[in-house]
C-alpha cells in the first residue's frame, strides 16, 4: 500500500523528468545599434535608455565629436546624436542614464563644467542642452557618477566626492537649477563615496 508521502515523491519526480525532457529554447535578441566609437558615433554606453513617446534616449560615456560622451536618440533603429559633450563648460563623461521629467531629459556628467567636477544638465528632445549646476568640488559636491531621481518635479542625486567631509553628498536640485546639499557623508559611521548601482 502506497503512502501519501511516497505518492508525492513519485509525482514530483515525474514532473521533474517531464520538465527535463522539454526542448531548450534559444534566447533571441535584436541588435538595434552597434556603437562604432569616435569621432561621430559614441562608445561605452554604460547606462540604460529612457522612453519618451516611443523614442529611446541614452548616453555614452565616451565618443561623440570630442570623445567625451554624448546624448543620443534611437527612432526605428536609427541613431541620432543630440549633443556631444566637451565644448566649453557643458560637462564630460555622462556615466548615468537620463530621466524624463515632463518631456525634458535630465542627467549628470562625472567631469567637466566650470570647475571640472561634473554637472547636472537638461536637454530637450530636440537636442538643446543647458547646464543647471556645475559642481565646485567643495561643499556642493563633486563627480556625480549616479543618475537623478525625480520626486514631484524636484531632482535628487549623489556625488562621489565633495561635501563637508569630502566623502560625497546627497543633493536636491530644482529643474531651474537651484542646488541644495541635503546630506554630507561622514565616512565610517554612515558610508562614503556613493557611486551607482
C-alpha positions in Angstrom: 0.0 0.0 0.0 1.4 3.4 -1.0 1.7 6.1 1.5 0.8 9.7 0.7 4.5 10.7 1.1 5.7 8.1 -1.4 3.0 9.2 -3.9 4.1 12.8 -3.6 7.7 11.8 -4.3 6.7 9.8 -7.4 4.6 12.7 -8.7 7.4 15.3 -8.1 9.9 13.0 -9.8 7.7 12.6 -12.8 7.2 16.3 -13.1 10.9 16.9 -12.9 11.6 14.3 -15.6 8.9 15.9 -17.8 10.5 19.3 -17.4 13.9 18.0 -18.2 12.6 16.4 -21.4 11.3 19.7 -22.8 13.4 21.1 -25.6 15.6 24.0 -24.7 14.7 27.3 -26.3 17.4 29.6 -27.5 17.1 33.2 -26.3 16.8 35.7 -29.1 17.8 39.3 -29.3 17.9 42.0 -32.0 20.9 44.4 -32.2 19.4 47.8 -32.7 22.7 49.6 -32.9 26.4 48.7 -32.6 28.4 51.7 -31.4 31.5 52.4 -33.6 33.3 54.9 -31.4 34.7 58.3 -32.2 34.6 60.7 -33.8 30.9 60.7 -34.8 29.4 57.7 -33.0 29.6 57.1 -29.3 31.2 54.4 -27.3 30.8 52.9 -23.8 27.1 53.1 -23.2 27.1 52.2 -19.5 23.6 53.4 -18.7 20.1 52.3 -19.7 17.7 54.0 -22.0 14.6 56.1 -21.3 11.5 56.1 -23.5 9.8 59.4 -24.4 6.8 58.9 -26.7 8.2 55.8 -28.4 11.7 57.2 -28.9 14.6 55.9 -26.9 17.2 58.3 -25.4 20.5 57.5 -23.8 24.1 58.5 -23.1 27.6 57.2 -23.9 30.5 57.9 -21.6 32.9 58.3 -24.5 32.6 59.0 -28.2 30.9 61.9 -29.9 32.7 64.8 -31.6 35.1 65.4 -28.7 35.3 61.8 -27.5 33.9 63.0 -24.1 30.4 61.4 -24.3 27.2 62.2 -25.9 23.4 62.1 -25.7 21.6 60.2 -28.5 18.2 59.1 -29.6 17.0 55.9 -31.4 14.0 56.1 -33.6 13.1 53.0 -35.6 16.6 51.7 -35.3 18.2 55.0 -36.5 20.6 56.6 -34.0 20.9 60.4 -34.0 23.4 62.4 -31.9 21.6 65.1 -29.9 24.6 66.5 -28.1 28.4 65.9 -27.9 29.9 66.8 -24.6 33.2 68.7 -24.2 32.5 72.0 -25.8 33.2 74.7 -23.1 31.7 74.1 -19.7 28.9 71.7 -20.7 30.3 68.7 -18.8 32.1 65.5 -19.9 31.6 61.7 -19.4 28.0 61.1 -18.7 28.1 57.8 -16.8 24.5 57.6 -15.8 21.3 57.5 -17.7 18.7 60.2 -18.3 15.4 60.7 -16.7 12.3 62.2 -18.3 10.5 65.0 -16.4 7.5 66.2 -18.4 9.2 65.7 -21.7 12.6 67.2 -20.9 15.6 65.0 -20.1 17.9 65.5 -17.1 21.2 63.9 -16.4 24.7 64.2 -14.9 28.2 64.3 -16.1 31.1 62.9 -13.9 33.6 65.6 -15.0 33.6 68.9 -16.8 31.6 72.0 -16.1 33.0 75.3 -14.8 35.3 73.6 -12.2 35.8 70.3 -13.9 33.9 68.5 -11.1 30.8 67.4 -13.0 27.4 68.9 -13.9 23.7 68.4 -13.7 22.2 69.2 -17.2 18.9 69.2 -19.0 18.4 68.5 -22.7 15.3 68.9 -24.8 14.3 66.1 -27.1 15.4 68.4 -30.0 19.0 68.5 -28.5 19.2 71.8 -26.8 21.5 71.2 -23.8 21.7 73.5 -20.7 23.9 73.1 -17.6 21.8 73.5 -14.5 24.7 73.2 -12.0 28.4 72.9 -12.2 29.9 71.2 -9.1 32.8 73.1 -7.5 34.3 70.1 -5.6 33.7 71.9 -2.3 30.6 71.7 0.0 28.3 71.3 -3.0 29.9 68.0 -4.1 32.0 66.6 -6.9 31.9 63.8 -9.5 28.2 62.7 -9.7 28.5 59.2 -11.1 24.9 58.3 -10.4 21.8 59.5 -12.1 19.0 61.5 -10.8 15.6 60.7 -9.3 12.5 62.8 -9.8 10.3 63.4 -6.8 7.3 65.6 -7.7 9.4 67.8 -10.0 12.4 68.1 -7.7 15.5 66.1 -8.7 17.7 64.2 -6.2 21.2 62.8 -6.7 24.5 62.0 -5.1 28.1 62.9 -5.7 31.1 60.7 -5.2 33.3 63.3 -3.6 32.8 66.7 -2.0 30.7 67.8 0.9 31.7 68.8 4.4 33.9 65.7 4.7 34.8 65.1 1.1 33.0 61.7 1.2 30.2 62.7 -1.1 26.8 64.2 -0.7 23.1 63.8 -1.3 21.7 66.8 -3.1 18.5 68.1 -4.5 18.1 70.4 -7.4 15.2 72.2 -9.0 14.5 72.0 -12.7 15.6 75.6 -12.7 19.0 74.7 -11.3 18.8 75.7 -7.6 21.0 73.1 -5.8 20.8 72.3 -2.1 23.0 69.8 -0.2 20.7 67.5 1.8 23.4 65.4 3.5 27.2 65.1 3.6 28.5 61.6 4.3 30.8 61.3 7.3 32.7 58.2 6.2 33.0 55.4 8.8 29.7 55.8 10.6 27.4 56.4 7.6 29.2 55.4 4.5 31.1 57.3 1.8 31.6 57.7 -1.9 28.1 57.0 -3.3 28.5 55.8 -6.9 25.8 54.0 -8.7 24.0 50.7 -8.6 
